Amino acid sequence: MNDPQSLGDTPTGEFRKQLHELADWIADFRQNLGSLRVAPNDKPGAILAALPAKPPEEGEPFEKILGDVDRVIVPGMVHWSHPMFLGYFGWTTTAPAILGEIITAPLNVNAMTWRTCPAATELETLVVDWIRQWMDLPREFGGVVYDTASVGVMHALAVAREEVTQTILSARQKMQAGEPASRSVRKHGLVGAGAPMFRIYASEQAHSSAEKAAIALGLGEENVQRVPTDPEFRMNASALREMIARDVRDGFKPLAVIATVGTTSTASVDPVHEIARICGENKMWLHIDGAYGAGFAILPENKWLTNGWSKADSIVVNPHKSLFVPLDFSVLYVRDVERLRRVFTLVPEYLRGDTVEALKNYMDYGIQLGRRFRALKAWLIFRSFGREGMAARLRECVRLANLFAEWIKSDDRFELAAPVSMGVVCFRLVGDDERKIDQLNGEIVEKINASGRAYLTQTKLRGRTVMRIGLGNVLTTEDHLRKAWEMICETAEACCRTAS
Ligand SMILES: Cc1ncc(COP(=O)(O)O)c(C=O)c1O
């Protein structure tokens, strides 16, 4: 056994032994996952109470640490990869994904410039272009991998603001002699650039990352205007048009619209084509939030999803939501990705030598300098499944979502709360007393989650509490789904009995 106090790394033989042990641990975990509780039912603080508060003074053996993973960490987790985990968007882990993460670990590079890791840079370019081809995005879209869609939309809006600010100010400059040279938020900050009061529009169903981006960029969260939706939870394009016209009259500068393809609660799809037309007429940036839904465009039968995408300025897709890549892996595409580079490129002297011979230095495409080698895991997964393998798995998740919806429709205790879209089904227990029924819907989800046997989410639609399942986990079969349905029915009966 290696003396943990000696210098250097674990001796090779010992490390090899640990790796084999870990390989077995991972394979066993995967095999037995279905028999674990999906979620713990402990009070906050239980994990902290089970672990020493004091940091270790001396190194500890791997076996002891792995023992604590088994004893405290695994039981203290919500198992997002569990076949009965139906929360959020039906998270998935796959064997190729685990292998991809394992290969990435020992490489541990920093892919900030091409020179600091040519393979990471070029593989990122390749993988991003594969996804572009699968989604049938025009070639003029170039992409960059970030951790999340929230970070993607923030970068997209920063470019939108920079471009509009420069356009407005150079027009003003032409009209007024003596006006300072063309300004830029990038160079002079918001006040120095005399930036106008910008407005951003997103549907009332859009993700809160719109407000987060506005906060981070100093645009103000109240300047994200929520547009009403139609009965199917899609942005109402006429309302959007009116809101923009009113804001122009009131002295605001409409900057961007965020159209969502696969909203967070119901996976509804905004009418991107119509929204694109409005953006064109008003010279506004169109960002498509396809964090969840854009990945489904790899299915030929979902080609309609891509309507209007070619008119977008930016589009975000999270392969970690729907294309089998583990968290985190989000791609922001920008029509002419140089627009993104122009806003964020900044080469400090100590990196200048590293950047001369490169086609692309990904540090130029965002605020992050150090970057993980995320592309490797995606490349391994995409090669292992192929487009057909991924398409077949996505189709199965759509089939299961529709099957579940059929069960809801044929049971008059329940109703669908939104049209089924992709892998998402929103539904609710029905009853006369709206307030009581709201509470019951929430209680059913809480009881099921507390039981550790399955995991659902709840959301609010038009002020009413609804239950929601997301399919997408490759381990979830029809049998699992049927068990979840039985559990929902039994729990609903029990909750109703207690309430009456
Ligand atoms: C539609 C949509 N957009 C954006 C996000 C934010 O994603 P991320 O966690 O990658 O920032 C989510 C998260 O669920 C989402 O549903």
The ligand as a Tripos MOL2 file, in Angstrom:
@<TRIPOS>MOLECULE
LIG
   16    16     1     0     0
SMALL
NO_CHARGES

@<TRIPOS>ATOM
      1 C1        -35.6620   25.5670  -22.0820 C.3       1 LIG1
      2 C2        -34.4810   25.6900  -21.1710 C.ar      1 LIG1
      3 N1        -33.5470   26.6150  -21.4320 N.ar      1 LIG1
      4 C3        -32.4650   26.7630  -20.6440 C.ar      1 LIG1
      5 C4        -32.2810   25.9730  -19.5490 C.ar      1 LIG1
      6 C5        -31.0620   26.1580  -18.7080 C.3       1 LIG1
      7 O1        -30.2200   25.0990  -18.9460 O.3       1 LIG1
      8 P1        -28.7770   25.0260  -18.2950 P.3       1 LIG1
      9 O2        -28.9430   24.2630  -17.0200 O.co2     1 LIG1
     10 O3        -27.9580   24.2990  -19.3120 O.co2     1 LIG1
     11 O4        -28.3100   26.4030  -18.0570 O.co2     1 LIG1
     12 C6        -33.2290   24.9960  -19.2270 C.ar      1 LIG1
     13 C7        -33.0680   24.1360  -18.0540 C.2       1 LIG1
     14 O5        -33.8000   23.2440  -17.7720 O.2       1 LIG1
     15 C8        -34.3610   24.8580  -20.0600 C.ar      1 LIG1
     16 O6        -35.3170   23.9670  -19.7860 O.3       1 LIG1
@<TRIPOS>BOND
     1     1     2 1
     2     2     3 ar
     3     2    15 ar
     4     3     4 ar
     5     4     5 ar
     6     5     6 1
     7     5    12 ar
     8     6     7 1
     9     7     8 1
    10     8     9 2
    11     8    10 1
    12     8    11 1
    13    12    13 1
    14    12    15 ar
    15    13    14 2
    16    15    16 1
@<TRIPOS>SUBSTRUCTURE
     1 LIG1         1 GROUP 0 **** ****
